[in-house]
Amino acid sequence: MATFSNLYFAGDAFRRAVVARVQQAGVPSVIVGAPPVTTGSTPRISVTLLMVNEEAAHKNDPPVRNPDGTTTRPPTSLSATYLVTTEGQTAQGDTADAHWYLGEVVRLFHDAPFLDLAALGFTPAQGEGRLNVSLVPMTPDLTEKVFTPLQAAHRPFALFEVWPIQLRSTLPQEGPTAVVRPGGVALAGPVPATRPTIHRIYPRRVALDRFLRIDGPFSKPIQAVVIGANVLQGAALGAVPGLSLAESVRVRIDPLLFTPGAQRVHVLTAGNLASTEEDILIEPTAAPSIDAPNVATFSLAGPPLVLTGAGLAQATQVLVWPDAGVAHPSDIRTFAAIPTATTVTSTLTNLPSGTYRVTAELSPGPGQPSQFTPYVLLEVVP
């Protein structure tokens, strides 16, 4: 694609390419213009513009953006048909030179079917870019239509189509438009909100009147916890000391609201954004159960661990193992327990820092198998 300030320069590009291939010591002369009416002995090659056509593919081109941000109306895109005629004869009327000239022109654009304006010496003000050149097939009726309008004597000739020729617009430049930042268009305005994501719920089996904990992190503070058809909010949402409602929330399974059975749980944040649903099982009030801890971390250097819950009078020991998984039986630690109906007290020792699962083992009596409460998570620090 080549852009010109003047249509003449398109023909001149054709002329310069022919001069470089054919002309020697100024012979033959190569001109842009109509061939003479009569043929003569003077060696000459004429490049005649016969017609131009609009390039339909570029009819609706957008404005051209300039380096300073201004825009210019799109150029006019054309294809042009040029008639190339050759002349030259001896005193005996032989036209061998004319045929040689024409053959060299045809061979030129067969070998290199394009015009590179920079290589032809054009300045940017005259034209820049590259044009395609193609030989137009001829028929007898087309030959008549070419020479009859010219009212010129017949001579060796060929037709070439040259495209795409773009003529720069002379309309005033328009004002700068917004600069697009690297990487694409930046869209302003509302952005998609992030849904809250539940990281953990524990215990998964929770007795009526006991406490359930839901850990995040969440993009915004929890505004409500939905369990089945019940929406818990306001004072029903308990914040774990040391953690915000954007990190963890602790709720009581109120016997006045819930009945035993499977329930679906999700949380709501500002803008009524809901998390995905998780499953829990609500058990009867008397079922052995321990509450989700109401502490962010448990320090081994502090007082003994006290687990609260229900049905714990027969607890004999506390079992602790890594939340990441058990690689060896020795990873499961057991600690002696001091139980009451609603608490289990145990002194934890020699545990590396980390997150652990904790459960209480209950021994109903001789000859009866042990029971275990659902586990809860505990973050242990030195």
NUVOBA-528760 format. One record per residue: residue in one letter; x negated, z, y of N, C-alpha, C in turn. Coordinates in steps of 0.1 Angstrom, whole numbers, plus 5000, padded with zeros to 4 digits. Atoms other than C-alpha are relative to their C-alpha. Example, Ala and Ser with C-alpha at 12.3 -4.5 7.8 and 13.67 -1.06 7.14 Angstrom:
a499150004988487750784955499150005012;s500950004989486350714989500850085011;
This chain:
m499250004988500050005000499150005012;a500850014988498649905034500950015012;t499349984987499749995069499349935011;f500550084989499249765099500650045013;s499449994987499749785136500749875004;n499550134996500549415137500149914987;l499950095012501849165111498949904998;y501050105001499148925120498850054991;f501149955008496549155104500249984985;a499850035014498149105070499549874996;g500550135002497448735072498549995002;d501450004998494048805086499250064989;a500749945012493149025056499949904990;f500150115010493948725034498949915004;r501050104995491848505056498550054998;r501349945002488848745055499550004986;a500350005015488948765017499649864996;v500350145003488948385015498649965006;v501350034994486048355040498950054992;a501149935007483948595020499749924987;r500250065013484448384988499649855002;v500150144999484548025001499149955011;q500650064988483047975035498450024999;q501450004999479347885038499649935013;a500550054987477647835072501249955008;g498850034992481147825088500849894995;v499250115006482447545065500550054987;p499050054991485247525058500550105010;s499449914991487047675088501250064993;v498949935006489647935076500850065011;i499249954989492547995100501350064995;v498649955003495848185100500949925009;g499150084992498447935111500549884991;a499450115008500447625101498949894998;p500950115002498547335086500349885009;p499750124991498147015107501049914993;v499050105006500846755103499449904991;t500750105008498346505091498850054994;t501349955006495446555068498949935007;g501250074994491946485081498850034991;s501349995008488346485069499450145003;t500649874997487546825085500350104990;p499749895010487147095059500750125006;r499249894995489847355065500850064989;i499049925008491847625048500950075009;s499049944991495047725064500850114992;v499249895006496848055056501350015009;t498850014992500448005067501150104994;l498949905004503148285066501349924999;l498850075002506248125051501250095002;m498849914999508648425049499650144997;v500249865003508848795047501450064995;n498949945005511249015028499950165001;e500149865000512149385031499850064986;e500249945012510949605003501150104998;a498749925002514249754990499650144995;a500449875005512450044973499650105011;h500449924989511250175006501050015012;k499050014989514450125026500450145005;n499649864996515250505027498850094999;d501149914999511750645030500250115010;p499949894990511550985047499049995011;p501050004989509751045080498650044995;v501449985004505951055077499550135008;r500549874994504451405084498549985004;n501350014994501351395107499250134998;p500849885002498351635104500450125009;d499749904991499551825135501450064998;g498749945002502951895121501149915005;t498950094995504851625140500349894990;t499550105010506751355122500249865007;t499950144995506850975127501049934991;r499150075007509650745117499349924989;p500750075011508850575083499749855004;p500350144997507150235086500949904993;t499250115006508849905079499249944988;s500750045012507949795043500449864997;l499850155003507649415036499249954989;s500950095008506449165012500049865007;a500250134993505148835025499649894991;t500550125008504748485010499249915009;y500950084992501748295023499749864992;l500350145005501147915018498549985004;v501450034998497447835014499849854997;t500350155002496547465020498549985003;t501550034999493047315017499949855004;e500250144995491746995034498449984999;g501450045000488446805033499949884992;q500250135008487546445023498849935005;t501150094996484746205024500549885007;a499650134993484645875043500849914991;q499350095010485945715011501450064997;g498749945003488945945011500150094988;d500049925011487846154982500350155005;t499749864996489346514983499550114991;a500549905009487146694959499750135006;d500349874993486146954984501350085001;a498749934998489847044991500450064987;h499649945013490447094954499150114996;w500949895003487347304950500350125008;y499649894992488347524979501350074994;l498849945005491847574964499750084987;g500449935012490347654930499350135002;e500749884997488047914945501050115005;v499149904995490948084963500950064988;v499249965011493048094931499250094991;r500949925009490048224911499750145007;l500349874993489348494938501150104997;f499049905001492748654935500550024985;h499849975014492848624897499050104996;d501149905003489548814895500350145006;a499849884993490549074921501449995007;p498750034994494349064928500450115010;f499649914989494249294958499149985012;l500850014987492949324994499750145004;d500549874995490949635003499749995014;l500250024985491249665041498750055004;a501349944995488249895045498849914996;a501150085004486049665025499949875007;l500050124992487149375046499750025015;g500449974986486049545078501150045010;f499049964991489349665092499850145005;t500049874995489449955115501450074998;p498749945002492150225111501149965010;a499050044990493750105143500749874996;q499550135004494149755128500950014987;g499349985013495149855093499250074990;e500849925010494250075064500950004987;g499350005013495050085027499649884991;r500350115010495349815000501249924997;l498850095003497549514993499849944987;n500050085012498549344961500249855003;v499950154998498248964958500449944986;s499650065012500048754932500349855003;l499850144999500148374927501549974996;v498650035002503748244929500149874991;p499950125008504647994901500849895008;m499450114992505647654915500849914990;t499150115007508347394905500149895009;p499950124991508947044918501050035012;d499049984989512047154939499450105010;l500649914990510047444954499049935008;t501050084992507247204964500749935012;e499350084990509846994983500550105011;k499549914990511247305000498950065008;v501149954993507847415011499649905011;f500650104990506647095028501049935009;t499050074991509846945041500250085013;p499849934987510447225067498749995009;l501250004992506747205078499849865006;q500250144996507046825083498549965000;a501550025001503446805071499849914988;a500450085011501746565048499650094989;h500449935012501146675013498550024999;r501549975003497746835004500050114990;p500149905010496447074978500550145006;f499449874994498247414982500350094988;a499549905009499247734965500850105008;l499249894994501748014972499650134995;f500449865004500748384972501050105006;e499249894994502948684975499150125002;v500949884996501348984993501050125003;w499249884998502849334992499350134996;p499049984989503549605003499350015013;i500550004986502949545040500850105008;q499349904992503849845061499649995015;l500250004985504249815099500350135006;r499849874994503850135118501150005010;s498949994990506850255138499450035013;t500449984986506450245176500950105007;l499249904994509150515181499250125003;p500749874996508050845198500050094988;q500149905010506851115175501050115002;e499149894999509251395167499250134999;g500749874999508451765172499650054986;p500549945012506651975146501150064992;t499049945009508552095116499250124993;a500649885007507952425096499049964990;v501150035009504752425077500350064986;v499849955014505152465039498750074995;r501249935004502852735026499549954986;p500550045013500552654996500850064989;g499249955011502452684964501449965000;g498650045000505752554975500850065012;v499149964989508752624998500350154998;a499649865000509352985007501450025004;l498649984997512953075006500250145005;a499749874995514153355028501450044997;g498749955003517153575024500150094988;p499949915011518553774995499149964988;v500850025012516353814965500750074988;p499449945012517453894929499650144999;a500349865002517654264923499650024985;t500549965013515854424893500950104993;r499249915007518054574867499250124995;p500749895006517154924855499749984985;t500350025014515454944822499750144994;i500249875007515755244798498849994991;h501249995008512455344783500350084987;r499749925012513555624759501350085003;i498949915000516755824751499750104989;y500249905010516356154732500650135003;p499950045014517556314711501149894998;r499150105003519356014696501350064993;r498849925005521656264677500050135007;v499949884991522856524701501350074997;a498849925002525356804695500850025013;l499249974988528256874718499550125007;d500449894991527357104747498550015000;r501450004999523657014743499549905011;f500550084990521356814766499349884995;l500650145003520356444765499149965011;r500950054989517456294784499749854999;i500250154999516955934796498849985009;d501250024992513455834808499949855004;g500150144995512655524829498649954996;p499749994985510755424850501149905004;f499050094994513555274870499649965014;s500450054987513255064901500650085011;k499349914990515655294920500550124993;p499449885006517055644914501349974993;i498850015008519755684888501250055009;q498949954993523155714904501250044991;a499049965009525255744873499549974986;v500250025014525055774835501349984993;v498750045006527755604815499950024985;i500049975014528455744780501449974995;g498650045004531355564763500849965012;a499250034989534155564788499850105012;n500249894990532855864808498849975009;v501050034990530855814840499550145006;l500649874995528556114848499249975013;q500750024988527356134884500050135008;g500149884991526556374912499450124993;a500549875005526156734900499749994985;a500150015015526356614863498649944997;l501350065002522956444867498950105003;g501049904998520056684862498649945001;a501350054999516656604875499050094993;v501049925007513756724854498950055010;p500949954990511456954875498749924999;g501250085000508456744886500249854999;l499750145001510156414880501249975009;s498950044992512556214902501149934992;l498950075008515856054892499649854998;a500450145003513955724893499050004988;e500849985011511855864864500750054987;s499449945012514056074842501350075005;v498749944997517656214841500450084988;r499649925011519056494819501450045002;v498649974999522756534812500550084988;r499449915010524956774793501149924993;i498950065007527256644766501250105000;d498949914998530356824778501149994989;p499050015010532756914750501449975005;l498850044995535656864774500249855003;l500050144997534756504779499849924987;f500450085011533356394746500550064986;t499749965014534156404709499049944991;p501150055009531856354679500349864996;g499950145004531055994670498949925008;a501050094994528855704680500549965014;q499850044986528655614717499049915005;r500950094994527055354739499650065014;v500549944987524955464769499349905008;h500850074991523655294800500050075013;v500249934987522555394835500449905011;l499850084988523555264870499150045011;t500849974988521355234900500749945012;a499450044987522155144937500349854998;g499550135001524154824940500749974987;n499350015013525954894907499349924990;l500850075010523054754887500050084987;a499949935013523454844850498849964991;s501150035010520754874823500749954988;t499450035013521254744788500550134993;e499449885006523154974765499250044988;e500749945012521655204739501050084992;d499149935009523255384709499650144999;i500349865003523555764704501150044991;l499049945009525455984679500350145005;i499649874996527356284692500550084988;e499649925011527656564666500850125004;p499249884997529856864663499150115007;t500749904993528957174683499150084991;a500849915009527657374653498849924994;a501150075006525257094642498750055006;p501349964995521557204644499549895010;s500450104989520257044676499150075010;i500849954989517557094702500149925012;d499850074988517757004738498849925004;a501150084994515656734755499350105010;p500849904991512856934773500449985015;n499750004986513557034809498750025008;v501349994993509857004818499449864999;a500750135000507756704828498850004990;t501149995010504756834807500050144995;f500149875006503957124785498550034999;s501449965000500557304790499750094988;l500549925011498757444759499550135005;a500649874994497157704783501150095005;g498949924995500557834793500750084990;p499249925010503258044776500449924988;p499650075012504457954741501249905003;l498950104999506857664737501350064996;v498649955003510557754738500949885000;l499150115001512957494725501450075000;t498649955000516657554733500949904992;g499150085007519557424713501150084993;a498949935007522257524688499750004985;g500249995014522257634651498650014996;l501449995002518657734652499650134993;a500349875006518858084635499249994988;q500850015012517357964603498749915001;a501250084998514457774618498850084995;t501249935006511157854600498749955006;q501250064994508657624616500349885009;v499850124991508157354643499049904995;l500850125004506757014633499749925012;v500450084989504756804658499249894995;w500850115004503356454653500049895012;p500250094988502156174677501249905001;d498950104998504855954692499549864997;a500550135003502555654687500149964985;g499950035014502855694649499050094992;v500849925009501255874620499149924992;a501050075007498055734607499550074987;h500549925012497256024582500950125000;p499149885001499356314569499550125008;s500549894992497056544588500549995015;d499550014987498556404620501350085002;i498849924999501756604613499550155000;r500449864998501056964626501350094998;t498949905001503257264617499550135006;f500249874993503557584637501150104997;a499049895003505257914630501050015011;a498949994990508557964647500750145000;i499249884998510458264660501449965005;p498750064996514158164660501050115005;t498749944997517358284675501149904998;a498950105002520758114673499849885009;t500150114990519957904704498649975005;t501450034996516157904707499150014988;v501150005009512957844688498750015008;t501349984993509657984701498849984991;s501250045008506357854689498849995009;t501250024992502757864700499249884994;l500650125004501157524699498550015003;t501449994998497357504695499349874995;n500950105005494557244691500749865000;l499450134999496656944702499349925011;p500650094989494956654721501249975009;s499050044990496756554753500749874995;g499250125004499556294747501450034998;t498649995002503156234739500350034985;y499849965014504456404707501550014998;r498749985005507656414687500150144994;v499849855004508956774681501350024993;t498849975007511456894656499950144994;a500049875007512457224640500549994986;e499550005014512757284603500850124997;l499149895003515557494590500150024985;s499949985014515657664556501350084998;p498749935002519357754547499950124990;g500149905010518357964517499349964987;p500650035013516857984482500749894993;g499550115008517357664462500749905008;q499350104992518757474492498949925008;p501050084993516857184508499950035015;s500149984985515457214543500749905008;q499450094991517157054572499149995013;f500850024988515556914604500949965011;t499350044988516856884639499649865004;p500550134994516756544656498850035009;y501249974992513356514673500249975015;v500150034985512656524711498649975003;l501450044996509656404730499450115009;l500749904992507156644746498649945005;e501350044995504256544769499150125001;v500949885001501356784761498849985008;v501350014992498456854785499250134996;p500849885004495557104781500650135007;
